[in-house]
Amino acid sequence: MRRLDCHRRLSFLDVTLQDVGDMDRDALLRRFHVRGADGQTVSGAAAFAAVWRELPGLSWLGRLVAIQPFARGLECAYGAFLRIRPCLQAVVFRLERGSKGL
């Protein structure tokens, strides 16, 4: 997403490396979170929609998925992804470890 942010509207924070203030680091690591200019934090599909609205070329998608039933559908898809994410991470880890041995 950083590469798509050609207008530099977004500020990314690696919560594994930086202080997160009053927020729960474990909660931040479980789901995608975004804090808007207004200071309000959203997570999950709503966070993706908020980011997409700021990116040239994806702003239309961000506006679309903010509308029901698209928002609900994206949240369901994100929830399904979160359930399989540990398996996907394990596969990627094994593939990366295997490619270093070549």
Phi and psi in degrees as a GROMACS rama.xvg file:
@    title "Ramachandran Plot"
@    xaxis  label "Phi"
@    yaxis  label "Psi"
@TYPE xy
-59.6582  -41.2989  ARG-2
-64.1747  -32.3996  ARG-3
-77.6095  -16.8729  LEU-4
-84.6041  64.1948  ASP-5
-67.6258  -21.9448  CYS-6
-92.1601  0.593516  HIS-7
54.4024  48.4333  ARG-8
-86.2859  -17.0296  ARG-9
-107.832  149.255  LEU-10
-123.706  120.266  SER-11
-97.3364  142.387  PHE-12
-128.955  121.746  LEU-13
-85.5198  103.499  ASP-14
-71.7042  -10.604  VAL-15
-79.535  -18.7768  THR-16
-114.263  -21.2168  LEU-17
-119.43  156.556  GLN-18
-65.7941  136.138  ASP-19
-107.79  10.6096  VAL-20
66.1981  -128.674  GLY-21
-85.6906  4.79224  ASP-22
-93.0236  152.241  MET-23
-79.7832  113.759  ASP-24
-58.6157  -41.3458  ARG-25
-63.0225  -40.3874  ASP-26
-64.4383  -39.0069  ALA-27
-66.1436  -33.3091  LEU-28
-77.2264  -22.8974  LEU-29
-77.386  -33.0897  ARG-30
-136.382  159.683  ARG-31
-77.9006  129.792  PHE-32
-124.63  148.785  HIS-33
-138.24  135.087  VAL-34
-108.985  121.283  ARG-35
-78.1129  172.955  GLY-36
-59.5346  -25.9766  ALA-37
-80.9321  -2.45983  ASP-38
88.4756  -5.91236  GLY-39
-80.6923  135.577  GLN-40
-102.236  133.025  THR-41
-124.435  157.104  VAL-42
-135.569  170.299  SER-43
67.0856  -141.324  GLY-44
-59.8462  -36.4038  ALA-45
-63.6059  -33.0788  ALA-46
-69.1836  -42.6645  ALA-47
-61.1066  -44.1329  PHE-48
-60.4474  -41.2126  ALA-49
-63.6269  -41.4468  ALA-50
-67.7328  -46.6138  VAL-51
-59.3019  -35.2899  TRP-52
-62.747  -22.9727  ARG-53
-91.0533  -9.301  GLU-54
-100.714  128.067  LEU-55
-58.8083  136.578  PRO-56
89.8064  -21.9423  GLY-57
-118.913  -0.857796  LEU-58
-60.6558  -35.164  SER-59
-62.632  -38.6158  TRP-60
-68.3145  -40.2117  LEU-61
-61.6352  -39.5006  GLY-62
-69.8459  -38.3626  ARG-63
-65.0094  -47.8152  LEU-64
-77.6966  -1.643  VAL-65
-83.557  -10.9943  ALA-66
-94.1809  139.288  ILE-67
-74.4443  142.57  GLN-68
-90.5024  2.84535  PRO-69
-62.3673  -40.2269  PHE-70
-60.9022  -44.2495  ALA-71
-65.7094  -41.1101  ARG-72
-63.9144  -42.8437  GLY-73
-65.9865  -38.3772  LEU-74
-64.5832  -39.1677  GLU-75
-64.315  -43.4877  CYS-76
-63.6991  -40.657  ALA-77
-64.9992  -41.4794  TYR-78
-60.9524  -40.5969  GLY-79
-64.7061  -42.5821  ALA-80
-59.8263  -42.6072  PHE-81
-61.7297  -31.7232  LEU-82
-70.73  -33.9845  ARG-83
-96.0729  -6.72512  ILE-84
-55.1291  -42.8933  ARG-85
-58.6551  -38.371  PRO-86
-66.8041  -42.6474  CYS-87
-62.872  -40.7244  LEU-88
-63.6491  -39.0945  GLN-89
-65.0368  -41.1047  ALA-90
-63.6315  -46.9747  VAL-91
-61.7734  -41.8611  VAL-92
-60.0528  -45.7458  PHE-93
-63.9588  -41.1716  ARG-94
-63.8941  -42.9136  LEU-95
-65.466  -42.1992  GLU-96
-65.2919  -38.2421  ARG-97
-68.4592  -35.6471  GLY-98
-73.179  -22.8941  SER-99
-75.7772  -20.3956  LYS-100
-85.5305  -3.97019  GLY-101
